[in-house]
Amino acid sequence: MSQTLLSILIADEMHPSLFAMLDEAGFSYDYQPKITRSELLGKLAAFDGLIIRSKTTIDSELLDKAPKLQFIGRAGAGLDLIDLDAVRERNIQVFHAGTGNRDAVGEQAVGMLLALLTNIVKADREVRNGIWDREGNRGYELGSLTVGLIGYGNNGQATARRLSGFGCQVLAYDKFRTDYSNQYAQEASLEQLMNQADVISLHIPLTDETRMMINDVFIGQMGKPFYLINVARGEITSLSALVRGLENGSVRGACLDVLENEKLGKLTPEQQASFEYLRQSDRVILTPHIAGWTHESYVRINEVLVRQLVEAGLA
């Protein structure tokens, strides 16, 4: 245990389960879910730790105002809001709950794909409007397809486990791993995956390298028309390129839990045009960044994060 209580500023809305966990671990904290960036810059100097979710960008400007800061905890999986180079320069530890919502993400990916393949959303809408069209809603079986997972970390593996019961072939490509084939997925090169996959599912972080990875070139290099699932980060997929793929038949359909711009009231003209096409298409299923956003994962993320802080000797 630490000799003194470490003080943490919590700068985002959190599930109330977090506070009992922090109390039990022996942390002191100040919960400020509505804090503005300017207020954060003024208060952070007094704290040893910072816990965030999705609204706070961690950059050099903020870190320069936090001379005591020992750690940052991200109550979620992605780290794209944190300047990791700036954090490393200051020897600040970063923790994130990468395992906390992986089951929820896996279920969302498979659920969206099943709904798309079997026309559940389209058929439901039609029946509600008095249309009984069986032939027009004839679907495809997941077991007949090859699914390619790009990224085989927490979320990719959780998705593969959930796919295993459907009898489909699952290929996985992960640039940063080797020898990771298991009973759920077969390791493959990106080229193999693009040649063979009927479905591409994204399970990678947003980085300079992955930004707009799914673009006209990528779509044009696929070996056959494919379905796209993006439950990772919106900016990995160019929506204008996706629309062109849907229009020319290169893309059979898309499941999008994330968009390159999720502020729907502030879309650029190009983004607005793409969004209008996608929202009217029966071959597209859209959800508002809720993969991983379950009642269970909301608590589990806190459990994973606090456990990491304790195991690092911060409590």
Secondary structure, 3 states (H helix, E strand, C coil): CCCCCCEEEECCCCCCHHHHHHHHHCCEEEECCCCCHHHHHHHHHHCCEEEECCCCCECHHHHCCCCCCCEEEECCCCCCCECHHHHHHCCCEEEECCCCCHHHHHHHHHHHHHHHHCCHHHHHHHHHCCCCCCHHHCCCCHHHCEEEEECCCHHHHHHHHHHHHHCCEEEEECCCCCCCCCCCCEECCHHHHHHHCCEEEECCCCCCCCCCCECHHHHHHCCCCEEEEECCCHHHECHHHHHHHHHHCCEEEEEECCCCCCCHHHCCHHHHHHHHHHHHCCCEEECCCCCCCCHHHHHHHHHHHHHHHHHCCCC
